[in-house]
Amino acid sequence: MKNVTIADVAKHANVSKSTVSQYLNKRYEYMSEKTRKKIEETIEALNYEPNILARSLKQKSTFTVGVVVANILHTFSTQIIRAIENYYYKQGFQIIVCNADDDPEKEKKYIEVLRAKQVDGIIIFPTGGNLDLYKRMKRDQFPIVFMDRMIEELDIATVMLDNQLAAKLAVDHFVEKGYKDIAIVTTSIIRSISPRVERIEGYKGTLESYGIRYADYIKTADPEEISAALTELFNLEKPPEAILAGNDIVLNEILKYLKKHDMRIPEDVAVIGIDEVPFANFYTPEITTVKQPAIEMANLAAELLFNQINNAGKADNGVYRLKPTLIPRNSC
């Protein structure tokens, strides 16, 4: 059976091939509603399927972008992926998502695979362990945007949270509620991953501004070791009255620990988590969180990458820090 071509669609719709091409690329500016409807009905009647490979060769684009997340288990990561997919779907692009598990070797492999597939650009939550690879991509003028994490020595467009402000909002709220013995627990900072380091800095700076001590109250650990870190905190001569969870994975571990040890929130210990989580407003008690503007961050990163792909003006390599919002509930 003969494949239906764009020329067949044009002939049956009584329009030019270029008009059909404009329709397929969603360029409707100079096309009447009647013409759009006619082409749409013809495509459906002829069961026409665009030749994506031919389109890619002609336009020198695969209409695909890669997204390499550090850990897909983070609620924030899934929110970002969903918003990026929505942005690029509207542009006629597809996305390929890869999960690096905070492993530099895995991240490197996925970046190499994506480039071999000739994606048009990549949004990366960088592990920080592949500086030479990032530099090579930059040198090749390959479209790249960092999300959530910054690497200072690289001039690469970056979208992230104002992490120090996120910690400040939480600590301010604890202090306003009368708490002074305030701990922070976050995942490992072995590779100085910027959000974790900056949230600790924000925590320290805010407590210092109140003249409150924190020396024994900072814990960083891999998820499977957080329970042990919490045991150390609660075995202190003066255990914490309140705990700031550095991200949603840490919050999950804290809630599991407190439930296992029959500790009440906020009577025994108050809790705030950085990252909004789906269960926050129906957990008992409802959990106070510091929310990241995930959709806004994702749209900005997608737009920055899209502009690089299309060479829209001078490359923007700025670092954009978006503001968090405290959502007060009953855990503090």
Secondary structure, 3 states (H helix, E strand, C coil): CCCCCHHHHHHHHCCCHHHHHHHHCCCCCCCCHHHHHHHHHHHHHHCCCCCHHHHHHHHCCCCEEEEEECCCCCHHHHHHHHHHHHHHHHCCCEEEEEECCCCHHHHHHHHHHHHHCCCCEEEECCCCCCHHHHHHHHHCCCCEEEECCCCCCCCCCEEEECHHHHHHHHHHHHHHCCCCCEEEEECCCCCCCHHHHHHHHHHHHHHHHHCCCCCCCEEECCHHHHHHHHHHHHCCCCCCCEEEECCHHHHHHHHHHHHHCCCCCCCCCEEEEECCCCCCCCCCCCCEEEECCHHHHHHHHHHHHHHHHCCCCCCCCCEEEECCEEECCCCC
